[in-house]
Amino acid sequence: MIMVRIVSRNVERRAVRMMEELHRMKQDKDHCDFIVQVGNDIYDTHRNVLSAGSDYFRAMLKHDTKESNEGRVVFKDVDSECVKHCIDFIYSSKLEMADGKIVELLHVAIMMQLDDVKHAVSDILAESITVENCLSTRNVGDMYGLAAVSRKSRMFLQRNIMEVANQAGFGSVDKNDIISILKSVKLNLWEEEKLEVLLKWIETDGNKKYLDECLELIVFDEISPTVLQQLLEIHPIIRNDSKAYKLISEHLQEASVRIAQTKEFIILFENGTDCVRSLNPVTEKITKFHSETFKHFIPFTPISLGMYVYILCDNKSFYRLNVQSKNSKWERMNNMICYHGCRPRSVSLSGSIFVIGGSNRSKADDVSSFYPMRNRYGETDAVERFDPSVNKWFLYWNINLVPFAIQVLSR
C-alpha cells in the first residue's frame, strides 16, 4: 500500500473555510446534537465543536454528566444574547459585543472559559475608563480578577479624583484606596482639595467612623484660615464630630497667630544671579529670601496672593511659591488659556487672580481669572469673580478695550 500525504497549499484559508462551514451547519441545524438553553431561547450546537472550543464544555461532555446524557445544558442567571455571542465565537473566532452588556459578556466568557473573549473584553474595559464609569469598572476588575483593569482604574481615579468624587458611589471606595491616594506623592492636589475629596468620601454613613483617622492625612498648615473657618461654621460633619472640630479649631488658631506674626516685606527677583531676595522696608535690609531660582520664568509678571507668590509667564505658563516656607519648591500650575503678551497684566482681588488684555494673538477683551483652590483658569469675554464662600462665579461686566492701552489696579 502506498501512503500519500496531501498538504493544503493554504492551511490558514482552509481553516477559515472549515470554521465558516461549521458556523453555517449550526445555523442550518445540520447534524446538531447538543442544545444550549437560556430561558426560552434554544441554541442548537455540535458537541465536538463546543468541546474543541471551550474547556468548560469539554469537561462537561467528556464525562457521564446529566447534560451529556440529556444532550442539553440549561443556563440560569446569564444573558441569553451574550451566550449566543460566545457560542458564535467558538464557531467563528469572531466576537460581537452586545450593546451595554460588556460586563454580562465577560461573565459568560469566564464561565465558558473563553480566555480570548475574556482578554478582549478586559482590553476594552481598560481603554474605556471615564469619570462616570471609573468606580464601576474598578469593581468589575476586582470581581473578575482583571489585574490590568483594576490597575488602570485606580490610576485613573488618582489622576481624576476631584471629578470622580462628585460621582454617585464615591463613598464605596475602600478606605485603604483613599488613604493611598491622599498619601501619594504623585497626587497633584492642594491641601484644600485633598480635604474636599476626603469630606465627600466621609459623607457616606459607613465612612464617618474614619474621619479622625483620615484627617491626619491633611497638612492643615497649608490651608487658608478662611477655609478652616468655613468648615467650623457650616460643615455638618465637622460640627458634629467633637474631635474633628477641636482639631480644626486648633489649626485655625495657629494660623491666625502665624498671620499676626508675619512681617511684611518686598520680594525681589534678581536677574543674573536668579536669586529670590527680600527687602525689609523698615530696616532697608536685603537678604536672600529663598534658595529656589526663577531662571526659566523670564519674562514674567509676579503677583502675591495669600501665602503664595505667583509667576505669570509670557508663554502662558504659571507657577507659585509658598513664601511662608523656606523649604517649598516652585510648583507648575495649569497654563493660562489665552496669550496675554509679555509680562501679563494681572491683579489679585477677593481671593482670585485676574489677568486682562493681550496682543494680536488673542482677543482684545480676553479676561482670564484664576481661583487658587481649584488651580484652574476660566476664559470669558467678561470680568468674572469667584466667591469661595458659596463656590460660585459672578458675572460683572463686559469689556472692550485696546489690549496694550490698559493698566490694572485693585483697591
C-alpha positions as CSV (number, residue, x, y, z in Angstrom):
1,M,0.0,0.0,0.0
2,I,1.3,3.4,-0.9
3,M,0.7,6.2,1.7
4,V,0.3,9.7,0.2
5,R,0.4,12.8,2.4
6,I,-1.5,15.7,1.0
7,V,-0.8,19.2,2.4
8,S,-3.1,22.1,1.5
9,R,-1.3,24.9,-0.1
10,N,-3.0,27.4,2.1
11,V,-3.7,25.9,5.5
12,E,-4.9,29.2,7.0
13,R,-7.5,29.7,4.2
14,R,-8.7,26.1,4.6
15,A,-9.1,26.5,8.4
16,V,-11.2,29.7,7.8
17,R,-13.4,27.8,5.3
18,M,-13.9,25.0,7.7
19,M,-15.0,27.4,10.5
20,E,-17.3,29.1,8.2
21,E,-18.8,25.8,7.2
22,L,-19.3,24.7,10.8
23,H,-21.0,28.0,11.5
24,R,-23.3,27.5,8.6
25,M,-24.1,24.0,9.8
26,K,-25.1,25.4,13.2
27,Q,-27.3,28.0,11.7
28,D,-29.0,25.4,9.5
29,K,-29.2,22.9,12.4
30,D,-27.3,20.4,10.2
31,H,-26.1,17.4,12.3
32,C,-26.6,19.4,15.6
33,D,-26.5,17.1,18.6
34,F,-26.5,19.4,21.6
35,I,-28.7,22.2,22.9
36,V,-27.7,25.2,24.9
37,Q,-30.8,26.7,26.5
38,V,-31.2,30.1,28.3
39,G,-34.8,30.7,29.4
40,N,-37.0,30.2,26.3
41,D,-34.0,30.7,23.9
42,I,-32.6,27.5,22.4
43,Y,-29.3,27.3,20.5
44,D,-28.6,24.2,18.5
45,T,-24.9,23.2,18.5
46,H,-22.4,20.4,18.0
47,R,-20.7,18.5,20.9
48,N,-17.4,18.3,19.1
49,V,-17.2,22.0,18.2
50,L,-18.1,23.1,21.7
51,S,-15.6,20.6,23.2
52,A,-12.8,21.8,20.9
53,G,-13.5,25.5,21.5
54,S,-14.2,25.5,25.3
55,D,-12.6,23.7,28.2
56,Y,-15.9,24.2,30.1
57,F,-17.8,22.2,27.5
58,R,-15.0,19.7,27.1
59,A,-15.2,18.8,30.8
60,M,-19.0,18.7,30.7
61,L,-19.3,16.5,27.6
62,K,-16.3,14.2,28.2
63,H,-17.8,12.6,31.3
64,D,-21.0,10.9,32.3
65,T,-22.8,14.1,33.3
66,K,-26.5,14.9,33.2
67,E,-26.0,17.4,30.4
68,S,-24.0,15.0,28.3
69,N,-26.7,12.2,28.7
70,E,-29.6,14.5,28.0
71,G,-27.9,16.4,25.2
72,R,-28.9,19.7,26.8
73,V,-27.5,22.3,29.2
74,V,-29.7,24.9,30.8
75,F,-28.1,28.2,31.9
76,K,-29.7,30.4,34.6
77,D,-28.9,33.9,35.6
78,V,-27.0,34.7,32.5
79,D,-27.8,37.0,29.5
80,S,-29.1,35.0,26.5
81,E,-27.7,37.3,23.9
82,C,-24.2,37.1,25.5
83,V,-24.4,33.3,25.5
84,K,-25.2,33.4,21.8
85,H,-22.3,35.7,21.1
86,C,-19.9,33.3,22.9
87,I,-21.2,30.3,21.1
88,D,-20.8,32.2,17.8
89,F,-17.2,33.0,18.8
90,I,-16.5,29.3,19.4
91,Y,-17.6,28.6,15.8
92,S,-16.2,31.6,14.0
93,S,-13.5,33.2,16.2
94,K,-15.4,36.4,15.6
95,L,-16.8,38.3,18.5
96,E,-19.8,40.6,18.6
97,M,-20.3,43.0,21.5
98,A,-23.8,43.3,22.9
99,D,-24.7,47.0,23.4
100,G,-24.4,47.9,27.0
101,K,-23.8,44.3,28.1
102,I,-20.0,44.1,28.2
103,V,-19.9,43.0,31.8
104,E,-22.6,40.3,31.1
105,L,-20.5,39.1,28.2
106,L,-17.4,39.0,30.4
107,H,-19.3,36.9,32.9
108,V,-20.4,34.3,30.3
109,A,-16.9,34.2,28.7
110,I,-15.3,33.4,32.1
111,M,-18.0,30.8,32.8
112,M,-17.3,29.1,29.5
113,Q,-13.5,29.5,30.0
114,L,-13.1,31.5,26.8
115,D,-9.8,33.3,27.6
116,D,-9.6,35.1,24.2
117,V,-13.0,36.7,24.8
118,K,-12.1,37.5,28.4
119,H,-8.9,39.3,27.3
120,A,-10.7,41.2,24.6
121,V,-13.3,42.5,27.0
122,S,-10.6,43.3,29.5
123,D,-8.7,45.4,27.0
124,I,-11.9,47.3,26.1
125,L,-12.7,48.0,29.7
126,A,-9.2,49.2,30.4
127,E,-9.2,51.6,27.5
128,S,-12.7,52.9,28.1
129,I,-12.4,54.3,31.6
130,T,-14.2,57.6,32.2
131,V,-15.1,59.8,35.2
132,E,-18.6,58.3,35.1
133,N,-17.6,54.6,34.9
134,C,-14.3,54.6,36.8
135,L,-15.7,53.2,40.0
136,S,-17.9,50.5,38.4
137,T,-15.0,49.5,36.1
138,R,-12.7,49.2,39.1
139,N,-15.3,46.9,40.8
140,V,-15.6,44.7,37.7
141,G,-11.8,44.4,37.6
142,D,-11.6,43.4,41.2
143,M,-14.5,41.0,41.0
144,Y,-13.2,39.1,37.9
145,G,-9.5,39.3,38.7
146,L,-8.7,41.5,35.8
147,A,-5.4,43.0,37.0
148,A,-4.9,45.5,34.2
149,V,-8.4,46.8,34.5
150,S,-8.1,47.2,38.3
151,R,-4.7,48.9,38.0
152,K,-5.7,51.3,35.3
153,S,-9.0,52.2,37.1
154,R,-7.0,53.1,40.2
155,M,-4.5,55.1,38.3
156,F,-7.4,57.0,36.6
157,L,-9.1,57.5,40.0
158,Q,-5.9,59.1,41.4
159,R,-5.4,61.4,38.4
160,N,-9.1,62.5,38.3
161,I,-10.2,62.1,41.9
162,M,-11.7,65.6,42.2
163,E,-14.1,64.8,39.4
164,V,-14.8,61.2,40.4
165,A,-15.5,62.4,44.0
166,N,-18.7,64.0,42.6
167,Q,-20.0,60.7,41.2
168,A,-22.6,58.6,42.9
169,G,-20.9,55.7,44.6
170,F,-17.7,57.5,45.5
171,G,-18.3,56.5,49.1
172,S,-17.8,52.9,48.1
173,V,-14.1,53.4,47.5
174,D,-12.2,51.3,50.0
175,K,-10.6,53.2,52.9
176,N,-7.1,51.9,52.1
177,D,-7.5,53.2,48.5
178,I,-8.5,56.6,49.8
179,I,-5.5,56.7,52.2
180,S,-3.1,55.5,49.5
181,I,-4.3,58.2,47.1
182,L,-4.2,61.1,49.6
183,K,-0.7,60.0,50.7
184,S,0.7,59.6,47.2
185,V,3.5,61.9,46.2
186,K,2.1,61.9,42.6
187,L,-1.2,63.4,43.7
188,N,-1.4,66.9,42.1
189,L,-3.8,68.4,44.6
190,W,-3.7,71.3,47.0
191,E,-4.4,70.5,50.7
192,E,-7.8,72.3,50.4
193,E,-8.7,69.9,47.5
194,K,-7.5,66.9,49.4
195,L,-9.7,67.9,52.3
196,E,-12.6,68.4,50.0
197,V,-12.2,64.9,48.5
198,L,-11.9,63.4,51.9
199,L,-15.1,65.1,53.3
200,K,-17.1,63.9,50.2
201,W,-15.9,60.4,50.9
202,I,-16.7,60.7,54.6
203,E,-20.3,61.8,53.8
204,T,-21.2,58.1,53.3
205,D,-22.6,56.8,56.6
206,G,-20.2,53.8,56.8
207,N,-17.2,56.0,56.4
208,K,-17.9,58.6,59.1
209,K,-16.1,56.5,61.7
210,Y,-12.8,57.0,59.8
211,L,-13.0,60.9,59.9
212,D,-10.5,61.4,62.7
213,E,-8.0,58.9,61.3
214,C,-8.2,60.4,57.8
215,L,-7.9,64.0,58.9
216,E,-4.3,63.1,59.9
217,L,-3.5,62.9,56.2
218,I,-4.2,66.6,55.7
219,V,-1.5,69.3,56.2
220,F,-3.6,72.0,57.8
221,D,-0.8,74.5,57.8
222,E,-1.2,74.8,54.1
223,I,-4.9,75.5,54.2
224,S,-6.1,79.1,54.4
225,P,-7.8,80.3,57.7
226,T,-10.8,81.3,55.6
227,V,-11.4,77.7,54.6
228,L,-10.9,76.4,58.1
229,Q,-13.4,79.0,59.5
230,Q,-16.0,77.9,56.9
231,L,-15.6,74.3,57.9
232,L,-16.2,75.1,61.6
233,E,-19.2,77.3,60.7
234,I,-21.1,75.4,58.0
235,H,-19.9,71.8,57.5
236,P,-22.2,69.4,59.4
237,I,-19.8,66.5,59.6
238,I,-17.1,68.7,61.3
239,R,-19.6,70.4,63.6
240,N,-21.0,67.1,64.7
241,D,-17.6,65.5,65.5
242,S,-16.1,67.0,68.6
243,K,-12.6,65.7,68.0
244,A,-12.5,66.9,64.4
245,Y,-14.0,70.3,65.4
246,K,-11.3,70.7,68.1
247,L,-8.5,69.7,65.7
248,I,-9.6,72.3,63.1
249,S,-10.2,74.9,65.7
250,E,-6.6,74.5,67.0
251,H,-5.2,74.8,63.4
252,L,-7.3,77.9,62.8
253,Q,-5.9,79.5,66.0
254,E,-2.3,78.6,65.0
255,A,-2.9,80.0,61.5
256,S,-4.2,83.2,63.0
257,V,-1.2,83.5,65.2
258,R,1.2,83.0,62.2
259,I,-0.6,85.7,60.2
260,A,-0.4,88.1,63.1
261,Q,3.3,87.5,63.5
262,T,4.1,87.7,59.8
263,K,6.2,90.7,58.8
264,E,5.6,92.4,55.6
265,F,8.5,92.5,53.1
266,I,9.2,93.2,49.4
267,I,10.2,90.2,47.2
268,L,13.0,90.9,44.7
269,F,13.6,88.8,41.6
270,E,17.3,89.4,40.8
271,N,18.4,89.0,37.2
272,G,21.8,87.5,36.6
273,T,22.0,85.5,39.9
274,D,18.4,84.2,39.6
275,C,18.0,84.7,43.3
276,V,14.8,85.5,45.2
277,R,15.6,88.1,47.8
278,S,13.5,90.0,50.4
279,L,13.7,93.7,51.2
280,N,12.6,94.9,54.6
281,P,11.2,98.4,54.0
282,V,11.7,99.3,57.7
283,T,15.3,98.2,58.2
284,E,16.1,98.6,54.4
285,K,18.0,95.3,54.6
286,I,18.1,92.9,51.7
287,T,18.5,89.2,52.4
288,K,18.4,86.1,50.4
289,F,14.8,85.0,50.8
290,H,14.7,81.6,49.2
291,S,17.1,79.0,47.7
292,E,14.8,78.4,44.7
293,T,15.7,80.3,41.5
294,F,13.4,81.5,38.7
295,K,15.7,81.4,35.7
296,H,13.1,79.6,33.4
297,F,10.4,82.2,34.3
298,I,11.7,85.3,32.5
299,P,9.9,87.3,31.2
300,F,7.1,87.2,33.7
301,T,4.7,89.0,36.0
302,P,4.9,88.3,39.7
303,I,1.8,88.7,41.9
304,S,1.2,87.9,45.6
305,L,-2.0,86.2,46.9
306,G,-2.2,84.8,50.4
307,M,0.8,82.7,51.4
308,Y,2.0,82.3,47.7
309,V,3.8,84.4,45.1
310,Y,2.6,83.6,41.6
311,I,4.6,83.9,38.4
312,L,2.7,84.5,35.1
313,C,4.9,84.0,32.1
314,D,4.6,85.2,28.5
315,N,4.2,81.6,27.2
316,K,1.0,81.1,29.3
317,S,2.8,79.0,31.9
318,F,2.0,79.7,35.6
319,Y,3.9,78.9,38.8
320,R,3.7,79.5,42.5
321,L,6.0,79.5,45.6
322,N,4.9,79.3,49.2
323,V,6.7,82.3,50.8
324,Q,5.9,81.1,54.3
325,S,8.1,78.0,53.9
326,K,11.8,78.2,53.2
327,N,11.7,74.5,52.0
328,S,9.0,75.0,49.4
329,K,9.6,74.5,45.7
330,W,8.2,76.3,42.7
331,E,5.1,74.5,41.6
332,R,3.9,74.3,38.0
333,M,0.2,75.2,37.8
334,N,-2.3,74.9,35.0
335,N,-1.4,77.2,32.0
336,M,-3.4,80.3,31.2
337,I,-5.9,79.7,28.5
338,C,-5.2,82.9,26.5
339,Y,-1.9,84.5,25.4
340,H,-1.7,87.8,27.3
341,G,1.5,89.1,25.8
342,C,4.9,89.7,27.5
343,R,4.5,90.3,31.3
344,P,0.7,89.7,31.5
345,R,-1.3,92.4,33.2
346,S,-2.7,90.9,36.4
347,V,-4.3,91.8,39.7
348,S,-5.3,89.9,42.9
349,L,-8.8,90.7,44.2
350,S,-11.1,88.9,46.7
351,G,-9.1,85.7,46.7
352,S,-8.7,85.4,42.9
353,I,-6.2,86.4,40.3
354,F,-7.4,88.3,37.2
355,V,-5.4,88.5,34.0
356,I,-6.6,91.1,31.5
357,G,-5.6,92.0,27.9
358,G,-3.2,90.5,25.4
359,S,-1.8,91.0,21.9
360,N,-2.8,90.3,18.4
361,R,-2.6,86.6,19.3
362,S,-5.7,86.9,21.4
363,K,-8.9,89.0,21.5
364,A,-8.7,92.5,22.9
365,D,-11.3,91.7,25.6
366,D,-9.8,88.4,26.9
367,V,-10.0,88.1,30.6
368,S,-8.7,85.0,32.4
369,S,-9.4,84.5,36.1
370,F,-7.7,82.0,38.3
371,Y,-9.0,80.6,41.6
372,P,-6.2,79.2,43.7
373,M,-8.1,76.5,45.5
374,R,-9.0,74.9,42.1
375,N,-5.8,75.5,40.2
376,R,-7.8,76.3,37.1
377,Y,-8.4,79.2,34.8
378,G,-11.7,80.2,33.3
379,E,-11.9,82.0,29.9
380,T,-14.6,84.6,29.3
381,D,-15.4,87.8,27.4
382,A,-16.3,89.5,30.6
383,V,-14.9,90.1,34.1
384,E,-15.7,87.4,36.5
385,R,-15.1,86.8,40.2
386,F,-15.2,83.6,42.1
387,D,-16.6,83.7,45.6
388,P,-15.2,80.7,47.6
389,S,-17.7,81.0,50.4
390,V,-20.5,80.0,48.1
391,N,-18.5,78.1,45.4
392,K,-19.9,80.3,42.6
393,W,-18.9,82.5,39.7
394,F,-20.4,86.0,39.4
395,L,-20.5,87.9,36.2
396,Y,-19.8,91.7,36.5
397,W,-19.5,93.4,33.1
398,N,-18.1,93.1,29.5
399,I,-15.0,95.0,28.5
400,N,-13.9,96.1,25.1
401,L,-10.5,97.8,25.4
402,V,-7.4,98.0,23.3
403,P,-5.2,95.4,24.9
404,F,-1.9,97.4,25.2
405,A,-3.7,100.6,26.3
406,I,-4.8,99.4,29.8
407,Q,-3.2,99.0,33.2
408,V,-4.8,97.2,36.1
409,L,-5.1,98.1,39.8
410,S,-7.2,96.8,42.6
411,R,-8.1,98.7,45.8
